[in-house]
Amino acid sequence: HVLGVMHWLPLVAMLLLLDAHPRVHFSPALSPPKHPPLLLMLELGFLADDVKDEESHMMDANPSAHGGDKETYRNLLLGLSDSDGHIPSVRRKRQAVHSTQGIARSVCEAESRWVTNKKTAVDFLSNTVTILQEIQTQTGPLKQHFYETKCRKPDPNSKGEVQAVEGAGCLGVDKKHWMSRCETKQSYVRALASDENKRIGWRWIRIDSSCVCVLLTRGTYNTKKFERGREREGRRYS
């Protein structure tokens, strides 16, 4: 029934439905957008001072005119840090403006990317569903792309104590009084999927959406709880 609805649903109404969440993108193209969702960039403050300027950059058909700025915003949202070699010009600008107040730094390192080949997901009823690879419409098939954010994985070659990555302690936390761990959290988005009975419909599914710092006061119970969590992360990345 869902696919039948898609056929008679007016194009404008259908597009409004498909663009309901910034982390979900529907496109006839096989490749995802070159940029992260604009709304997420606004929420993170990357465009707070120059929203109009950046919108004009993204709509500019000449890639050579503002290529540096486009690469800067892409790197920022994809989780590339200063240690990755290239220091974005926008980041240098913001550091200069706020140099008297210090430089803002995340307590956990996150990485984001467009997921173009998501096969399965867990819905709000904790059932595993299959993501439709194509949505058939009157104007042609559409692909479902998901913009996911998660904690950066620890480097298997790193030596010594690591911080700010998945399963490790957070930066800037007083270890005498607090235990901390970086964890990937999920949120719900709408996607067209089929269940185990091959029934197709729009479902709320979970995708990775953030990397947060979990804090617990030191104590026997909390210490054992954190140790179990670290053991699970160790098995996950071993």
PyMOL commands that set and color helices and strands:
alter all, ss='L'
color gray80, all
select helices_A, chain A and resi 2-8+11-18+38-43+51-59+67-77+82-84+89-97+99-101+220-237
alter helices_A, ss='H'
color red, helices_A
select strands_A, chain A and resi 24-27+110-115+120-122+128-131+143-151+178-194+200-217
alter strands_A, ss='S'
color yellow, strands_A
deselect
rebuild
show_as cartoon
